[in-house]
Amino acid sequence: NGLICGLLTYFVGIKGTPMSTGFGYTGFVGPANAIKYMDGQFIVNVLLLLLAYFIIPLISAYIIHTLCLKVLPKYQKNIFAFNNKA
């Protein structure tokens, strides 16, 4: 999923600083900083950022998760369940 999102940001032209990679430490640093470096109309840039930071990552994560469930035998849904039996 990281590879897909990284390539997407490259092709869309999202730029930033090393400290603003992803969402940053405080949550929304990456998208807020990326909009400063983008050329073009503000609304188009916001839509591109929504695609690159939210929509495409969620869709690709779902597809990758589904593929892993079908292909990898040890990848199962219960690995995400919290078990408090120590």
C-alpha positions as a Markdown table, in Angstrom:
| # | Residue | x | y | z |
|---|---|---|---|---|
| 1 | Asn | 0.0 | 0.0 | 0.0 |
| 2 | Gly | 2.9 | 2.3 | 0.7 |
| 3 | Leu | 4.3 | 1.7 | -2.7 |
| 4 | Ile | 1.0 | 2.5 | -4.4 |
| 5 | Cys | 0.5 | 5.7 | -2.4 |
| 6 | Gly | 4.1 | 6.7 | -3.0 |
| 7 | Leu | 3.8 | 6.3 | -6.7 |
| 8 | Leu | 0.5 | 8.2 | -6.7 |
| 9 | Thr | 2.0 | 11.2 | -4.9 |
| 10 | Tyr | 4.8 | 11.2 | -7.4 |
| 11 | Phe | 2.5 | 11.2 | -10.4 |
| 12 | Val | 0.1 | 13.7 | -8.9 |
| 13 | Gly | 3.0 | 16.0 | -8.0 |
| 14 | Ile | 2.5 | 16.3 | -4.3 |
| 15 | Lys | 5.6 | 17.8 | -2.7 |
| 16 | Gly | 6.6 | 18.7 | 0.8 |
| 17 | Thr | 9.4 | 18.6 | 3.3 |
| 18 | Pro | 11.0 | 15.6 | 5.0 |
| 19 | Met | 9.2 | 16.6 | 8.3 |
| 20 | Ser | 5.8 | 16.8 | 6.5 |
| 21 | Thr | 5.9 | 13.3 | 5.0 |
| 22 | Gly | 2.6 | 11.5 | 5.4 |
| 23 | Phe | 0.5 | 13.1 | 8.1 |
| 24 | Gly | 3.4 | 14.3 | 10.2 |
| 25 | Tyr | 3.6 | 14.2 | 14.0 |
| 26 | Thr | 0.4 | 16.2 | 14.7 |
| 27 | Gly | -2.0 | 14.8 | 12.1 |
| 28 | Phe | -2.6 | 17.0 | 9.2 |
| 29 | Val | 0.9 | 18.4 | 8.5 |
| 30 | Gly | 1.5 | 16.6 | 5.2 |
| 31 | Pro | -1.7 | 17.6 | 3.3 |
| 32 | Ala | -1.5 | 21.2 | 4.7 |
| 33 | Asn | 2.1 | 21.6 | 3.7 |
| 34 | Ala | 1.6 | 19.9 | 0.3 |
| 35 | Ile | -1.0 | 22.4 | -0.8 |
| 36 | Lys | 1.6 | 25.2 | -0.5 |
| 37 | Tyr | 3.8 | 23.5 | -3.1 |
| 38 | Met | 1.1 | 22.6 | -5.6 |
| 39 | Asp | 0.4 | 24.7 | -8.7 |
| 40 | Gly | -3.1 | 25.2 | -10.1 |
| 41 | Gln | -6.5 | 25.9 | -8.8 |
| 42 | Phe | -7.1 | 25.5 | -5.1 |
| 43 | Ile | -10.2 | 23.3 | -5.4 |
| 44 | Val | -8.5 | 21.0 | -7.9 |
| 45 | Asn | -5.5 | 20.7 | -5.5 |
| 46 | Val | -7.8 | 19.9 | -2.6 |
| 47 | Leu | -9.5 | 17.2 | -4.6 |
| 48 | Leu | -6.1 | 15.7 | -5.6 |
| 49 | Leu | -5.0 | 15.7 | -2.0 |
| 50 | Leu | -8.3 | 14.0 | -1.0 |
| 51 | Leu | -7.6 | 11.3 | -3.6 |
| 52 | Ala | -3.9 | 10.9 | -2.6 |
| 53 | Tyr | -4.3 | 10.9 | 1.2 |
| 54 | Phe | -7.7 | 9.3 | 1.8 |
| 55 | Ile | -9.6 | 7.7 | -1.1 |
| 56 | Ile | -6.8 | 5.8 | -3.0 |
| 57 | Pro | -5.1 | 4.6 | 0.2 |
| 58 | Leu | -8.3 | 3.2 | 1.6 |
| 59 | Ile | -9.3 | 1.5 | -1.6 |
| 60 | Ser | -5.8 | 0.0 | -2.2 |
| 61 | Ala | -5.6 | -1.1 | 1.5 |
| 62 | Tyr | -8.9 | -2.9 | 1.1 |
| 63 | Ile | -7.8 | -4.6 | -2.1 |
| 64 | Ile | -4.4 | -5.6 | -0.7 |
| 65 | His | -6.0 | -6.9 | 2.5 |
| 66 | Thr | -8.5 | -9.0 | 0.4 |
| 67 | Leu | -5.7 | -10.4 | -1.7 |
| 68 | Cys | -3.6 | -11.3 | 1.3 |
| 69 | Leu | -6.5 | -13.1 | 2.9 |
| 70 | Lys | -6.9 | -15.2 | -0.3 |
| 71 | Val | -3.2 | -15.8 | -1.1 |
| 72 | Leu | -1.3 | -16.0 | 2.2 |
| 73 | Pro | -2.4 | -18.9 | 4.4 |
| 74 | Lys | -1.2 | -17.3 | 7.7 |
| 75 | Tyr | -2.7 | -13.9 | 7.0 |
| 76 | Gln | -6.1 | -14.2 | 8.7 |
| 77 | Lys | -8.7 | -11.7 | 10.0 |
| 78 | Asn | -8.1 | -12.7 | 13.6 |
| 79 | Ile | -4.6 | -11.2 | 13.6 |
| 80 | Phe | -6.2 | -7.8 | 14.1 |
| 81 | Ala | -8.2 | -8.9 | 17.2 |
| 82 | Phe | -7.0 | -7.7 | 20.5 |
| 83 | Asn | -6.5 | -10.6 | 22.9 |
| 84 | Asn | -6.1 | -9.5 | 26.6 |
| 85 | Lys | -5.3 | -13.0 | 27.9 |
| 86 | Ala | -1.8 | -12.8 | 29.3 |
